Amino acid sequence: MLAGAPAAPIAQQGPVIPHFERASDCIRENGQFCFSWFVDNFDRVFVPRLVEHIWLTGLAVGIGFVIAFTAALVAHSLDWFETPFAILAAFLYTIPSLAFFQLLVPITGLTVTSAEIALVSYTILILFRNTLTGLRGVPEDARLAARAMGLTKGQILRRVELPLALPAIMAGVRIATVTTISLATVAAFIGVGGLGQPIFNAIQSGFKTQFVAAGLLAVALALVADALLVLLQRMLAPWMRARRA
Amino acid sequence: MKTFENAIEFLFDNTGLIWDKILEHVWLSLASLGVACVIAIPLGVWLGHRHRGSFVAINVSNVGRALPSLAVISIGLGLLGVGFTNVMVALVILAGPVMLTNAYVAVDQVDQDAVRAARAMGMRGPQVLWRVELPLALPLIFAGIRTAAVYVVATAPLAALAGGGGLGDIIVNQPTYGPEGVVAGSLVIAALAFATEGVFALLQYAVTPRPLRRRGRQPLLEPKVETAAA
């Protein structure tokens, strides 16, 4: 009696087949870009991937910056250090991304670590070279004036050299960030998510709207990140803005 | 490490396949590079000669860099469909900007004293371009081609996803070739990228007029442009 009671209403409803309303014409014909699908599925399909992508990029640029910045400071005081480090960085930079990710898989597996090793490697050359160029570009007069004012070596670095090198360093960060956003899409190939994921999935299923949308989002992310870094640079180095005006 | 041993074995067992894929890869890369050269370099050289359009010429490579290669290929896939030509279009879009910027900067930054001296000797615009500006600009123009060449060879594997063929076919087909095949393909692609870098470095040295060779190395991978765009 108790077991039978709930069964009756279900039987009255007919077959239990979920009903997914009728898809729009655009989706059924697999149009180039179905805007309404994009809007409806943005939260579900793209937002988590976007967050993963930002996370992958931020981590790579952060770690890469720490390594490259330290190396540049070392190379700034020890001349012999520059060439070997630059060669190593250039070597890593030349390895094609898809191959790099795949070569790391047997060693570190299908993990974020594999993705980050490759992504960090790509940032180092750019950040190292720009930081060092910036530090080398500090006018000798400024350095001498600081010394004459009694600043120690560390103070010269922090108060004179780094501020003057900031535009070059920030240019490096911008290039590295944009490059990493681009390369992180490829990282999805080893299953670490990011905006590459919907692209790879959609290439297999042939669903045009999804890969066009993910591609456009990746481009948009790169442009937005670049613009934000320009703003950051203006905040960090307000004197540059004054000079330009 | 076992995978790497198997990968080496795979290379020796499938020499025929690997060669075919290398040839496809090189052909796709050269075709894209060639088309990009034909479009980007004359435009850059002309703008540089006239000292015009610096904003566009310099920023186009920044925008080009902001375009994720996979995104360009996927958008191209959506708009153009699968196939060799469409992959080539995507690779041309990716390779063109850096060449355009380098060609522009190379010609634009030629020592103006040399240009004025040439004019004073009675040379006309095209003569100045051919006999003074281009020889002096050649190393930097070639640096752009070299950067683009390595970029194209490195990006072409992604093209396999869009039916472009090449070594990427092996990497994206793990079910067919197994993990050892994927690693073997990756090793070959990496080797190919280094070989490209080497060959183009030699070519660049060869096209540099002799008096310019002594000045030491130009900043090759990432030319001057980067810091100027700050």
HADDOCK unambig.tbl for C-alpha pairs under 7 A between the chains (distance, minus, plus):
assign (segid A and resid 32 and name CA) (segid B and resid 78 and name CA) 6.01 0.50 0.50
assign (segid A and resid 32 and name CA) (segid B and resid 79 and name CA) 6.40 0.50 0.50
assign (segid A and resid 94 and name CA) (segid B and resid 193 and name CA) 6.63 0.50 0.50
assign (segid A and resid 94 and name CA) (segid B and resid 194 and name CA) 6.81 0.50 0.50
assign (segid A and resid 95 and name CA) (segid B and resid 190 and name CA) 5.20 0.50 0.50
assign (segid A and resid 95 and name CA) (segid B and resid 193 and name CA) 6.71 0.50 0.50
assign (segid A and resid 96 and name CA) (segid B and resid 154 and name CA) 4.37 0.50 0.50
assign (segid A and resid 96 and name CA) (segid B and resid 155 and name CA) 6.96 0.50 0.50
assign (segid A and resid 96 and name CA) (segid B and resid 190 and name CA) 5.95 0.50 0.50
assign (segid A and resid 96 and name CA) (segid B and resid 193 and name CA) 6.97 0.50 0.50
assign (segid A and resid 97 and name CA) (segid B and resid 154 and name CA) 6.93 0.50 0.50
assign (segid A and resid 99 and name CA) (segid B and resid 186 and name CA) 4.18 0.50 0.50
assign (segid A and resid 99 and name CA) (segid B and resid 187 and name CA) 6.98 0.50 0.50
assign (segid A and resid 99 and name CA) (segid B and resid 189 and name CA) 6.60 0.50 0.50
assign (segid A and resid 99 and name CA) (segid B and resid 190 and name CA) 6.58 0.50 0.50
assign (segid A and resid 102 and name CA) (segid B and resid 183 and name CA) 6.31 0.50 0.50
assign (segid A and resid 102 and name CA) (segid B and resid 186 and name CA) 6.60 0.50 0.50
assign (segid A and resid 103 and name CA) (segid B and resid 183 and name CA) 5.71 0.50 0.50
assign (segid A and resid 103 and name CA) (segid B and resid 186 and name CA) 6.46 0.50 0.50
assign (segid A and resid 106 and name CA) (segid B and resid 3 and name CA) 6.56 0.50 0.50
assign (segid A and resid 167 and name CA) (segid B and resid 230 and name CA) 6.44 0.50 0.50
assign (segid A and resid 168 and name CA) (segid B and resid 227 and name CA) 5.93 0.50 0.50
assign (segid A and resid 168 and name CA) (segid B and resid 230 and name CA) 6.80 0.50 0.50
assign (segid A and resid 171 and name CA) (segid B and resid 227 and name CA) 6.32 0.50 0.50
assign (segid A and resid 171 and name CA) (segid B and resid 230 and name CA) 5.15 0.50 0.50
assign (segid A and resid 178 and name CA) (segid B and resid 65 and name CA) 6.92 0.50 0.50
assign (segid A and resid 178 and name CA) (segid B and resid 66 and name CA) 5.39 0.50 0.50
assign (segid A and resid 179 and name CA) (segid B and resid 65 and name CA) 6.51 0.50 0.50
assign (segid A and resid 179 and name CA) (segid B and resid 66 and name CA) 6.71 0.50 0.50
assign (segid A and resid 182 and name CA) (segid B and resid 66 and name CA) 6.86 0.50 0.50
assign (segid A and resid 182 and name CA) (segid B and resid 67 and name CA) 6.63 0.50 0.50
assign (segid A and resid 182 and name CA) (segid B and resid 68 and name CA) 3.85 0.50 0.50
assign (segid A and resid 182 and name CA) (segid B and resid 69 and name CA) 6.51 0.50 0.50
assign (segid A and resid 183 and name CA) (segid B and resid 68 and name CA) 6.77 0.50 0.50
assign (segid A and resid 185 and name CA) (segid B and resid 70 and name CA) 6.59 0.50 0.50
assign (segid A and resid 186 and name CA) (segid B and resid 70 and name CA) 6.63 0.50 0.50
assign (segid A and resid 199 and name CA) (segid B and resid 74 and name CA) 6.83 0.50 0.50
assign (segid A and resid 208 and name CA) (segid B and resid 78 and name CA) 5.19 0.50 0.50
assign (segid A and resid 211 and name CA) (segid B and resid 74 and name CA) 5.80 0.50 0.50
assign (segid A and resid 211 and name CA) (segid B and resid 75 and name CA) 6.71 0.50 0.50
assign (segid A and resid 212 and name CA) (segid B and resid 74 and name CA) 6.18 0.50 0.50
assign (segid A and resid 212 and name CA) (segid B and resid 75 and name CA) 4.73 0.50 0.50
assign (segid A and resid 212 and name CA) (segid B and resid 78 and name CA) 6.15 0.50 0.50
assign (segid A and resid 215 and name CA) (segid B and resid 71 and name CA) 3.95 0.50 0.50
assign (segid A and resid 215 and name CA) (segid B and resid 72 and name CA) 6.77 0.50 0.50
assign (segid A and resid 215 and name CA) (segid B and resid 74 and name CA) 6.37 0.50 0.50
assign (segid A and resid 215 and name CA) (segid B and resid 75 and name CA) 6.15 0.50 0.50
assign (segid A and resid 216 and name CA) (segid B and resid 71 and name CA) 6.92 0.50 0.50
assign (segid A and resid 218 and name CA) (segid B and resid 68 and name CA) 6.76 0.50 0.50
assign (segid A and resid 218 and name CA) (segid B and resid 71 and name CA) 6.79 0.50 0.50
assign (segid A and resid 219 and name CA) (segid B and resid 66 and name CA) 6.39 0.50 0.50
assign (segid A and resid 219 and name CA) (segid B and resid 67 and name CA) 5.44 0.50 0.50
assign (segid A and resid 219 and name CA) (segid B and resid 68 and name CA) 6.38 0.50 0.50
assign (segid A and resid 222 and name CA) (segid B and resid 66 and name CA) 5.54 0.50 0.50
assign (segid A and resid 223 and name CA) (segid B and resid 66 and name CA) 6.57 0.50 0.50
